[in-house]
Amino acid sequence: MHAPGPQVDDHMTVDVALSVLIGARVPHLLLRDEDGRCAGLVTRAQLAAHRGGGPWYGDRTRLRDIPLDRGPFTSSMSFLGEAEDAMRVRTLDVSPVIDEYGFALGVLALTP
């Protein structure tokens, strides 16, 4: 498990989130809801795919308005093997690890 890395609010625009991701030189951002709980995970590829990607897109498109991984997330109480199996079934390379209240503790990443 790695540190959670940068976390941004889910009401941030796609353009600003992409700038944060590039500036922080990280492969993903964790999204927080209005209570600070983990609301999702978004990658550079997902942001780039939606940035200017269709007639519905505008410079005010919010992260909460695009399709991305919104869970279920890996519980801090999960066994590693179970978490890995769940990630493989959902074809995820990374998954937020959350506590019992929904706050991000870190990120679990599969190695090839």
C-alpha positions as CSV (number, residue, x, y, z in Angstrom):
1,M,0.0,0.0,0.0
2,H,1.2,3.5,-0.9
3,A,0.4,6.8,0.7
4,P,-2.9,8.2,-0.7
5,G,-1.2,11.0,-2.6
6,P,-3.1,14.2,-3.7
7,Q,-6.7,14.3,-2.9
8,V,-9.1,16.8,-4.5
9,D,-12.8,17.7,-4.1
10,D,-15.1,16.0,-6.6
11,H,-16.5,19.4,-7.6
12,M,-13.2,20.4,-9.1
13,T,-13.2,20.8,-12.9
14,V,-11.6,18.2,-15.2
15,D,-9.1,20.8,-16.5
16,V,-8.0,21.9,-13.1
17,A,-7.7,18.3,-11.9
18,L,-5.6,17.4,-14.9
19,S,-3.3,20.3,-14.1
20,V,-3.0,19.2,-10.5
21,L,-2.2,15.6,-11.5
22,I,0.5,16.7,-14.0
23,G,1.9,19.2,-11.6
24,A,2.1,16.7,-8.8
25,R,3.6,14.1,-11.2
26,V,1.3,11.3,-9.9
27,P,-0.6,8.7,-11.9
28,H,-4.0,9.3,-10.1
29,L,-5.9,11.5,-7.8
30,L,-8.3,10.5,-5.0
31,L,-11.6,12.4,-4.9
32,R,-13.2,13.5,-1.7
33,D,-16.9,14.3,-1.2
34,E,-18.2,17.3,0.8
35,D,-17.5,15.4,4.0
36,G,-13.9,14.6,3.1
37,R,-14.6,10.9,2.5
38,C,-13.2,9.0,-0.4
39,A,-15.6,9.5,-3.4
40,G,-13.5,8.0,-6.2
41,L,-10.2,7.7,-8.0
42,V,-9.4,9.2,-11.4
43,T,-6.3,8.6,-13.6
44,R,-4.6,10.8,-16.1
45,A,-5.9,8.6,-18.9
46,Q,-9.5,9.0,-17.7
47,L,-9.1,12.8,-17.5
48,A,-7.5,13.1,-20.9
49,A,-10.3,11.0,-22.4
50,H,-12.9,13.3,-21.1
51,R,-11.2,16.6,-21.7
52,G,-12.7,17.9,-24.8
53,G,-13.9,14.4,-25.6
54,G,-17.4,15.2,-26.9
55,P,-20.2,17.7,-27.4
56,W,-21.3,17.3,-23.7
57,Y,-17.9,18.5,-22.5
58,G,-17.3,22.0,-21.3
59,D,-14.6,23.8,-19.4
60,R,-16.8,23.6,-16.3
61,T,-17.3,19.8,-16.4
62,R,-16.8,18.6,-12.9
63,L,-15.1,15.4,-11.8
64,R,-18.3,14.2,-10.2
65,D,-19.9,14.3,-13.7
66,I,-17.6,12.0,-15.5
67,P,-17.5,8.2,-15.3
68,L,-14.8,6.9,-13.0
69,D,-14.2,4.4,-10.2
70,R,-16.5,5.2,-7.4
71,G,-16.1,1.9,-5.4
72,P,-16.6,-0.2,-3.7
73,F,-13.1,0.5,-2.3
74,T,-10.7,-1.7,-0.4
75,S,-11.4,-1.9,3.3
76,S,-8.5,-1.5,5.7
77,M,-9.8,-4.8,7.2
78,S,-9.5,-6.7,4.0
79,F,-7.1,-9.5,3.5
80,L,-4.5,-8.7,0.8
81,G,-5.4,-11.7,-1.3
82,E,-9.1,-10.9,-1.3
83,A,-8.3,-7.3,-2.2
84,E,-6.1,-8.3,-5.1
85,D,-8.7,-10.7,-6.4
86,A,-11.4,-8.1,-6.2
87,M,-9.2,-5.6,-8.1
88,R,-8.5,-8.2,-10.8
89,V,-12.2,-9.0,-11.3
90,R,-12.9,-5.3,-11.7
91,T,-9.8,-4.8,-13.9
92,L,-8.3,-2.1,-11.6
93,D,-4.6,-1.4,-11.2
94,V,-5.1,0.7,-8.1
95,S,-7.8,0.9,-5.4
96,P,-8.2,3.4,-2.5
97,V,-7.9,1.8,0.9
98,I,-10.5,3.3,3.3
99,D,-11.1,3.1,7.0
100,E,-14.5,2.2,8.5
101,Y,-15.7,5.8,8.1
102,G,-14.8,6.1,4.4
103,F,-11.7,8.2,4.7
104,A,-8.7,7.3,2.5
105,L,-5.7,5.7,4.2
106,G,-3.7,4.8,1.2
107,V,-3.8,3.2,-2.3
108,L,-3.3,-0.4,-3.0
109,A,-1.6,-1.0,-6.4
110,L,-1.2,-4.3,-8.3
111,T,2.2,-5.1,-9.6
112,P,2.5,-6.7,-13.1
